[in-house]
């Protein structure tokens, strides 16, 4: 989770308002995509959600050039 947080913070041209909520029952990272103006909550509690979130972010950031 901390590696994802660090990566998102280092991509400030893509993500803004990156805020960790690491001490919650289900830790999340909240953020906003700059170009798409969508709110993003990433949780690693559920492996299915983890894989979907990762694939979704890869698709946006790498393949679509966001």
HELIX and SHEET records of a PDB file:
HELIX    1   1 UNK A    2  UNK A   10  1                                   9    
HELIX    2   2 UNK A   47  UNK A   58  1                                  12    
HELIX    3   3 UNK A   59  UNK A   63  3                                   5    
SHEET    1   A 3 UNK A  15  UNK A  21  0                                        
SHEET    2   A 3 UNK A  28  UNK A  33 -1                                        
SHEET    3   A 3 UNK A  38  UNK A  43 -1                                        
END                                                                             
